[in-house]
């Protein structure tokens, strides 16, 4: 536990506010609701059209950490894959070595293999993992 005596929740998903993706909307709403009971940190990626957003910001009580992933237009499949892999690699590093120890790790399925990164982070800290699919 931390100074607030609330458990820390670490969330991994490539898309979060201000993203227009369905997972971004759902996750933003969920995380902002959970701040009453958890200290919530989200590790998310860069968004197309928002490449210059701050690396760290807070919104609705949620700490948002944007890793330096690519933010290409998602329409061409190869560019979407590059976005996925740069996000996954940088989120893994951030989750393993650069965040305060969480009490719980949560991820969605965007990108589909983010569960593997979240599992590695959860195992490193020996905490439960929740995957929302």
C-alpha positions, 0 to 999 in steps of 0.5 A: 500500500502507499501513503493514501492506504489505497491499492495501486492499480496499473492499467495497460492498453494502447488506447486511452483518452483522448482516443476515439477507439471503443476501448479508449472510451470504456477504459477511461470511464472504468479508470475514472470510476475506480479512483475512489478506491484505487490509485490508478496509473494507465500506461498508454501509447501515442495517438494519431493526431495527438503525437505531442500530448504530454508524457505524463498527465492526470485526468479524472484522478487517473495518472496517464503515462504515454510511452513514446510509441509510433502513432501512424494512421491505423488504416494500413495494416503494416503501420498498425503493426508498427504502432502495436510493437512500439507500444508493447516494447515501451510499455513492457519496459515502463511496466517492469522498471519505471512504475511504483509497485502495483497491487493489481495489474489490469489490461484490455486486449488492445493490442491483442497481445498486451496480455502477455506484457501485462502478465510479465509485469504482474509476475514481476511484482507477484500481483494478480492480473485482470484481463478484460476482453 
